[in-house]
Amino acid sequence: MTEYLQLLLEAIEDPADPALERSVQGRLDSLTKPPGSLGRLEEIARWYCLARGEALPAAPRKALCVFCADHGVTEEGVSAYPREVTRQMVLNFAAGGAAINALCRQGGVEATIVDVGVDSEPFGPPVRDEKIARGTRNFAVEPAMTRGEALQALEAGARLAAEAVDAGATLLAAGEMGIGNTTAAAALGCALTGRAADELAGRGTGVDEAGRRHKAAVVERALAARKPDSADPVGALAAVGGLEIAAMAGYFLGAAARRVPAVVDGFIATAAALAAVRLRKETLGYLLWSHESAEQGHRVLLQELGAKSLLQMGFRLGEGSGAAVAMGLVDQALAVYREMATFDSAGVSAG
Amino acid sequence: MTEYLQLLLEAIEDPADPALERSVQGRLDSLTKPPGSLGRLEEIARWYCLARGEALPAAPRKALCVFCADHGVTEEGVSAYPREVTRQMVLNFAAGGAAINALCRQGGVEATIVDVGVDSEPFGPPVRDEKIARGTRNFAVEPAMTRGEALQALEAGARLAAEAVDAGATLLAAGEMGIGNTTAAAALGCALTGRAADELAGRGTGVDEAGRRHKAAVVERALAARKPDSADPVGALAAVGGLEIAAMAGYFLGAAARRVPAVVDGFIATAAALAAVRLRKETLGYLLWSHESAEQGHRVLLQELGAKSLLQMGFRLGEGSGAAVAMGLVDQALAVYREMATFDSAGVSAG
C-alpha cells in the first residue's frame, strides 16, 4: 500500500449516524405523502444525506468517469469484439457519440473519459491521459499487472474522484470500457469471494454459451495458476484484474474519503466496488447499486455485498450507462426530499 | 356512448407497424453498443417510435395531468386519511408543494391539476375546473355515478389529452388524487376482470390488515349489489368507479387517438387504463407501465393486461409520481436512440 492510499483508506468513515438518520427520517415523514409511500426514492434520499453528512443537502452536482483500458486476456479469445474496439470506443467517447455521452448530456452529468491503459498512443484532449501500460498482460499465462501498477491505477482513480469533488461534484459515478473486462471482473470476483468461475463468467457483450464456458475455463485456469489471496485485494487486482477496474476501485475509495456518494454501474464496476469495500469496509455506505445487469455474475457479486440494486432493466453495456440512468433517480429523490411541503406548512391532515 | 367518444375510439389505430419496427430496430442495432445491451431503454425507444409512427422522433415534450375527485365510499371507513385531504392536497398541488410538483419541475414536465369531482367549491386557477359532481355517491349503497356522469368524465379526460397535444406535448402521463380511490379502483378492477375483492383490495395509503379486509368486504358487497357488467366498461365505471378514474381512462384514449404515447402511474391509473383498453384494445400499444406499486392489486391488473412494469421501487403514492419518474427513463431512451453514433459513422468494429 502506498502512503497516499493508506491515508485515503483511513480517511473513510462509516456514514452511519443515528441522530442524522432520525432527522432525515423525520423530515421524510413530515412531507405531504403517506410515510414511506415513495419507497426506494426515500431510501435514496436517506442514503445521500447520510453519505454527505447533511440533513438538507443541496441538489446533487454530478460527475462520472469512464475508465478505459485493454486486457491481455483477450489473447484467449474471450470476447465477441476485437481488442481494437477499446481504442475505437475511446475515440467515440471523445467525439460524444456513445451511449454514455448521450445519457450524461441528457442528465446534466459532467463526463470524463480516462485512458488508464488503452493499447494505443495517448489520445490527447478531451481524453484524460492516465495511461499506466498499454493494457494488462494475459493473466491466463502471467500476472495481469505488477503490484506497483495496480497501486498506480488505484491512485489514479482516487485522484480523479478528488478532482471532481474539488470542482464541486457532490455525486459521482464510474463506468468502464475495455474489451475483455467481463473476464477480468469474473476472475477478480472469484478471487475475492471464492465463488466458482462458472458462476461469474457470463456472456459479456455477446459470446454464446460455448464462448461463456470457454471464458469460465480461462478464468479457472488463471485462478489455479495465479492463486490470488482473497485477503489481499491489491494482490488480486494485480493478479487477475484490470487497470480500469483498479482505477474504479480507487475512484470509489476517493469519493468515500471525501464524503461524496457514488453510483456503481454494472458487473465490472461492482467487482471494482467489491475490491474497494474489501480494502475499507466503511466504503459500502457511500455506494448506490444502480442496476442488476443481464450479466449473470452481477447478481452473485451484489449478493456477496449484501447490495440491493435499484433497476432491473436488462442493461449489459457498461460505460457507466446504468449508473447515469440511476443518477436521474437520485436527482428525483433529492427534488422530492428538498422541495416538498410538510403536512403542517401545507395544512394537510395527517392520517 | 357519446358521439365524441365513439369517434375517439374509432380514431385509435393499432400502432403495430412491422416496416417501421424493422427500421427502428435497424437503427438501434447500428448504434455503437452491443445489440440489445441497453435492455428496456431500447424497448422504450421502440415503443415510443411506434406509438408516434415515426422512425426518428424529436425528443419528447412532456405533460402530465393529476385528476382529482372524491369518493362516496369513504363513508364506509375505507381510508387511513379523512376525506378533506383530497381538497387539501389539491391546494398543495396548486401551491407546488406535493411530490408530483417536485418531480415535474425536476423533469421538465408540464403539470395540470384537474378538479373533476372534488367535494369543494371550485378552486380557481391554476386548478383546471372540470368538476362534474362533488364526489361520487357511496357505491356500497347506490351507483357511484350515473352513466351520463361517467361519460362526462371520460370526455373531460379526452379533451385534456387533446389540449396537451395541441399545445405540443408528445408524451403524456396521468395520475390522481382522491381519498378512497384504491377502493374504487379495486372494485372497478374486480368488475372488469372477475377477480375476487380480496385479490385487489390492498392497504392503500396505510390501513392495516383488518382495514384491508374491511375494504375487501365493502367491495364484495358493492359488486353483489351493483352487478357491473364486465363487457360494459362505462357501466362499470358508473357503478363502482370514480370521476378521476373515468377521466384518466378518457385521457389515455385521447392520447392514443392522437398517436401520443402515455405513461401509466400506479394501481388506480392502471385500473383506468384497463377500462380504456376494454373500450378500445388498440389503446394498449400507446401505454407504458411505469412501475409496479406496493399496492397488492397492481400486479394482478398488470397481469390481466399482459403488461410489464418498468420500475419496482415500492411506490404507493399516486398523483402520477411513478409515471413522472418513468418519464425520465423515456427521455434517456430517446437521448440514446436519437444521439448515439453508428458503428459506421464512428469507425467502430462491429462484433
Interface residues (C-beta under 8 A of the other chain):
Chain A: L31 T32 K33 P34 P35 G36 S37 L38 G39 R40 L41 A80 Y81 P82 E84 V85 Q88 M89 L91 N92 A95 G97 A98 A99 N101 A102 L103 R105 Q106 G107 T205 G206 A294 L310 L311 Q312 M313 G314 F315 R316 L317 S321 A324 V325 G328 L329 D331 Q332 A335 V336 R338 E339 M340 A341 S345 A346 G347 V348 S349 G351
Chain B: L31 T32 K33 P34 P35 G36 S37 L38 G39 R40 L41 A80 Y81 P82 E84 V85 Q88 M89 L91 N92 A95 G97 A98 A99 N101 A102 L103 R105 Q106 G107 T205 G206 A294 L310 L311 Q312 M313 G314 F315 R316 L317 S321 A324 V325 G328 L329 D331 Q332 A335 V336 R338 E339 M340 A341 S345 A346 G347 V348 S349 A350 G351
